[in-house]
């Protein structure tokens, strides 16, 4: 089995956990590769494993293990691109809806990876299309969300949205979030958007600080085509795809739709999403009855 470990250089702050993951995989006889950031810090390990570096994902890889929080997981998904390699998130970060806890990574976990004794969720993604020029990045797909935001803090922007060729709305706001169900527990949630179960594959439009108080988040079918035009005092607006951001001219049009690709996320439990909602958002917990 070939496993690639993906993470940021900040994993150096948790070398013990990092080394434990490597040791469990190597002791089980598996080949372990490191992305460039982890390769740069492996000299700080107590045991010299002398692992190889990988720059571009290969179809021969069986799994990618993301070491970090949800941000690292999103970067791993972008790195994997169209290779459809299953990814397991180990939470070296803080709040994580995409990652399992690092304490759960044991020799039994390695065995389950080898025997494919895991739940694999196929998460829908979004595709950014720019009909007037080069793509926004090499892999213009997003697992969490795509956002259109004002370039400065001085004034709001107007975002004209058309759905399947029919005008929907002109959002006078700080921005607009176009989210997948996976991303519904991220930025969209903090802006008042709904929590959507990942199996639904829908698309959510959530305005950021809208000037019109009657504007609400909208859930759309996965098959729609969303066209966006931006008006602003500034000549540019800010666009983001998950962790990637770029300033674009307001003259550029944006088209967003469901991606033909999916992200394969490995789980150790069947009911992960329900449990994550309860545990991370403290649902069902009455603070009035807590002691100490």
C-alpha positions as CSV (number, residue, x, y, z in Angstrom):
1,X,0.0,0.0,0.0
2,X,1.3,3.5,-0.9
3,X,0.3,6.3,1.4
4,X,1.1,10.0,0.9
5,X,1.1,12.2,4.0
6,X,0.0,15.8,3.2
7,X,0.4,18.7,5.6
8,X,1.8,22.2,6.2
9,X,5.2,22.9,7.7
10,X,3.4,23.9,11.0
11,X,3.1,20.1,11.7
12,X,6.6,20.7,13.1
13,X,4.9,21.8,16.3
14,X,3.4,18.3,16.7
15,X,6.4,16.1,15.7
16,X,5.4,13.3,18.1
17,X,2.0,12.8,16.5
18,X,3.6,13.1,13.0
19,X,6.2,10.5,13.8
20,X,3.6,8.2,15.3
21,X,1.7,8.2,12.0
22,X,4.8,7.4,10.0
23,X,6.0,4.7,12.3
24,X,2.6,2.9,12.3
25,X,2.6,2.8,8.5
26,X,6.3,1.9,8.0
27,X,6.1,-0.9,10.7
28,X,3.2,-2.4,8.8
29,X,5.3,-2.5,5.7
30,X,3.7,0.3,3.7
31,X,5.4,2.8,1.4
32,X,5.1,6.4,2.8
33,X,5.6,9.5,0.7
34,X,5.6,13.1,1.9
35,X,4.4,16.3,0.3
36,X,6.9,19.1,0.0
37,X,6.1,20.8,3.2
38,X,6.3,17.7,5.4
39,X,9.4,16.6,3.5
40,X,11.1,19.8,4.6
41,X,10.6,19.1,8.3
42,X,11.3,15.4,8.5
43,X,14.8,16.1,9.6
44,X,13.3,17.0,13.0
45,X,12.0,13.5,13.6
46,X,13.8,11.4,16.3
47,X,14.0,8.4,13.9
48,X,15.5,9.0,10.4
49,X,12.9,7.4,8.2
50,X,14.4,9.0,5.0
51,X,11.1,9.2,3.2
52,X,10.7,10.4,-0.3
53,X,9.1,13.5,-1.6
54,X,6.2,13.7,-4.0
55,X,5.3,16.8,-5.9
56,X,2.5,15.6,-8.2
57,X,-0.2,13.0,-7.2
58,X,0.1,9.6,-8.8
59,X,-2.6,7.1,-9.6
60,X,-0.5,4.5,-7.8
61,X,-1.3,6.2,-4.4
62,X,-3.8,4.3,-2.4
63,X,-4.6,7.0,0.2
64,X,-3.7,10.5,1.1
65,X,-3.6,11.3,4.8
66,X,-4.1,15.0,5.6
67,X,-2.4,16.1,8.8
68,X,-3.9,19.3,10.1
69,X,-7.3,21.0,10.2
70,X,-10.0,21.6,7.6
71,X,-7.8,24.1,5.8
72,X,-5.1,21.5,5.2
73,X,-7.7,19.0,4.1
74,X,-9.0,21.5,1.5
75,X,-5.4,22.0,0.2
76,X,-5.0,18.3,0.0
77,X,-8.2,18.0,-2.1
78,X,-6.8,20.6,-4.5
79,X,-3.5,18.8,-4.6
80,X,-5.2,15.5,-5.4
81,X,-7.1,17.2,-8.3
82,X,-8.8,14.8,-10.6
83,X,-7.0,11.7,-9.4
84,X,-9.9,10.4,-7.2
85,X,-7.5,9.3,-4.5
86,X,-9.4,8.7,-1.1
87,X,-8.3,11.1,1.6
88,X,-8.4,10.6,5.4
89,X,-8.2,13.6,7.6
90,X,-6.3,13.4,10.9
91,X,-7.1,16.4,13.0
92,X,-3.8,18.2,13.9
93,X,-5.8,21.5,13.9
94,X,-8.7,22.9,15.9
95,X,-12.4,22.7,14.9
96,X,-12.7,20.2,12.1
97,X,-15.8,18.9,10.3
98,X,-13.7,17.1,7.7
99,X,-11.1,15.5,9.9
100,X,-11.1,12.6,12.3
101,X,-9.2,12.9,15.6
102,X,-5.5,11.9,15.5
103,X,-6.0,9.8,18.6
104,X,-8.0,7.4,16.5
105,X,-5.0,6.7,14.2
106,X,-3.7,3.4,15.5
107,X,-2.4,0.1,14.1
108,X,-6.0,-0.9,13.7
109,X,-6.6,2.1,11.6
110,X,-3.7,1.1,9.3
111,X,-5.2,-2.4,9.1
112,X,-8.6,-1.0,8.1
113,X,-6.9,1.2,5.4
114,X,-5.2,-1.8,4.0
115,X,-8.3,-4.0,4.0
116,X,-10.5,-1.0,2.8
117,X,-12.7,-1.5,5.9
118,X,-13.8,2.2,5.8
119,X,-16.7,4.3,4.9
120,X,-15.9,6.4,1.8
121,X,-18.1,9.5,1.3
122,X,-18.3,10.9,-2.2
123,X,-18.6,14.7,-1.6
124,X,-19.9,17.0,-4.4
125,X,-17.7,19.9,-5.6
126,X,-18.2,23.2,-7.4
127,X,-16.6,24.1,-10.8
128,X,-15.5,27.7,-11.5
129,X,-15.7,28.5,-15.3
130,X,-14.3,31.7,-16.7
131,X,-15.6,32.0,-20.2
132,X,-13.4,35.0,-21.0
133,X,-9.9,33.8,-20.1
134,X,-7.6,31.5,-18.2
135,X,-9.0,29.4,-15.3
136,X,-8.6,30.9,-11.8
137,X,-6.2,28.1,-10.9
138,X,-4.9,24.8,-12.2
139,X,-7.8,22.8,-10.6
140,X,-10.7,25.3,-10.6
141,X,-12.9,23.1,-8.3
142,X,-13.9,23.7,-4.7
143,X,-15.0,21.2,-2.0
144,X,-16.2,23.8,0.4
145,X,-17.2,27.0,-1.3
146,X,-16.6,29.7,-3.8
147,X,-17.0,33.3,-2.7
148,X,-17.4,36.7,-4.4
149,X,-16.4,39.5,-2.1
150,X,-15.6,43.2,-2.2
151,X,-12.0,44.1,-2.8
152,X,-11.8,46.8,0.0
153,X,-13.7,47.6,3.1
154,X,-15.0,51.0,1.9
155,X,-18.2,50.0,0.1
156,X,-20.4,47.1,-0.7
157,X,-20.7,45.6,-4.2
158,X,-23.6,44.5,-6.4
159,X,-23.6,40.9,-7.5
160,X,-26.0,40.1,-10.3
161,X,-26.9,36.4,-10.3
162,X,-28.6,34.5,-13.1
163,X,-29.8,30.8,-12.7
164,X,-30.0,28.8,-15.9
165,X,-30.3,32.0,-17.9
166,X,-33.1,33.5,-15.8
167,X,-32.2,36.5,-13.5
168,X,-32.5,35.7,-9.8
169,X,-31.3,38.7,-7.9
170,X,-29.0,41.6,-7.5
171,X,-27.3,41.2,-4.2
172,X,-26.2,44.6,-2.6
173,X,-23.8,43.1,0.0
174,X,-20.3,42.6,1.1
175,X,-20.2,39.4,-0.9
176,X,-21.9,36.1,-1.8
177,X,-21.0,32.5,-0.8
178,X,-21.7,29.7,-3.2
179,X,-21.4,26.6,-1.1
180,X,-21.6,22.8,-1.3
181,X,-23.3,20.8,1.5
182,X,-19.7,20.1,2.8
183,X,-19.1,23.8,3.0
184,X,-22.4,24.6,4.6
185,X,-20.8,24.2,8.1
186,X,-18.1,26.7,7.2
187,X,-18.3,30.4,6.1
188,X,-21.9,30.0,5.0
189,X,-23.0,28.9,8.4
190,X,-21.3,31.9,10.1
191,X,-23.3,34.1,7.7
192,X,-26.7,32.5,8.6
193,X,-26.7,29.8,6.0
194,X,-28.4,26.4,6.6
195,X,-26.6,23.2,7.6
196,X,-27.1,20.7,4.8
197,X,-26.4,17.0,4.9
198,X,-23.5,16.1,2.5
199,X,-25.5,13.4,0.7
200,X,-28.0,15.9,-0.7
201,X,-25.5,17.4,-3.3
202,X,-27.3,20.7,-3.3
203,X,-25.8,24.2,-3.9
204,X,-26.4,27.0,-1.4
205,X,-26.3,30.8,-2.1
206,X,-25.6,32.8,1.1
207,X,-25.2,36.5,1.0
208,X,-22.5,38.2,3.2
209,X,-24.0,41.1,5.1
210,X,-26.8,42.0,2.6
211,X,-28.1,45.5,2.5
212,X,-31.6,44.2,1.8
213,X,-33.0,42.6,5.0
214,X,-35.5,40.5,3.1
215,X,-32.7,38.6,1.3
216,X,-32.2,35.0,2.7
217,X,-30.0,32.1,1.8
218,X,-31.3,29.9,-1.1
219,X,-30.8,26.2,-1.7
220,X,-30.5,25.2,-5.3
221,X,-30.6,21.9,-7.2
222,X,-27.2,20.5,-8.1
223,X,-27.9,20.7,-11.8
224,X,-28.2,24.5,-12.1
225,X,-25.8,26.8,-13.9
226,X,-25.0,30.0,-12.0
227,X,-23.8,33.1,-13.9
228,X,-22.4,36.1,-11.9
229,X,-21.5,39.6,-12.8
230,X,-20.1,42.1,-10.3
231,X,-20.5,45.9,-10.1
232,X,-18.3,47.8,-7.7
233,X,-16.6,51.2,-7.2
234,X,-13.3,49.4,-7.2
235,X,-12.0,48.0,-10.5
236,X,-11.6,44.6,-8.9
237,X,-13.3,42.1,-6.6
238,X,-12.0,39.3,-4.5
239,X,-12.8,35.7,-5.5
240,X,-12.0,32.6,-3.4
241,X,-12.1,28.9,-4.1
242,X,-11.7,27.1,-0.7
243,X,-8.3,28.3,0.6
244,X,-7.2,30.0,-2.7
245,X,-7.9,33.7,-3.3
246,X,-7.4,36.1,-6.2
247,X,-8.3,39.6,-7.2
248,X,-10.2,39.8,-10.5
249,X,-11.4,42.6,-12.7
250,X,-15.1,43.4,-12.4
251,X,-15.3,43.0,-16.2
252,X,-14.8,39.3,-15.8
253,X,-17.9,37.1,-15.8
254,X,-18.1,34.1,-13.6
255,X,-20.0,30.8,-14.2
256,X,-20.4,28.2,-11.4
257,X,-21.9,24.7,-11.6
258,X,-21.5,21.3,-10.0
259,X,-18.2,19.8,-10.7
260,X,-17.9,16.5,-12.6
261,X,-15.4,15.4,-9.9
262,X,-16.1,14.3,-6.3
263,X,-13.9,14.2,-3.3
264,X,-13.6,10.7,-1.7
265,X,-13.4,11.3,2.1
266,X,-12.6,8.2,4.3
267,X,-14.5,7.7,7.6
268,X,-14.0,5.4,10.5
269,X,-17.6,5.6,11.5
270,X,-20.9,5.5,9.7
271,X,-22.7,8.3,11.5
272,X,-19.8,10.8,11.3
273,X,-21.8,13.9,10.2
274,X,-24.5,13.5,12.8
275,X,-21.9,13.0,15.5
276,X,-19.8,15.9,14.3
277,X,-22.8,18.3,14.4
278,X,-23.6,17.3,18.0
279,X,-20.0,17.3,19.3
280,X,-18.7,20.4,17.5
281,X,-21.8,22.6,17.8
282,X,-22.8,21.3,21.2
283,X,-26.3,20.4,20.1
284,X,-28.3,18.6,22.8
285,X,-26.1,20.2,25.6
286,X,-27.9,22.4,28.1
287,X,-25.3,24.7,29.6
288,X,-27.7,25.7,32.4
289,X,-27.3,22.2,33.8
290,X,-23.5,22.0,33.6
291,X,-21.5,22.0,36.8
292,X,-18.0,23.3,37.4
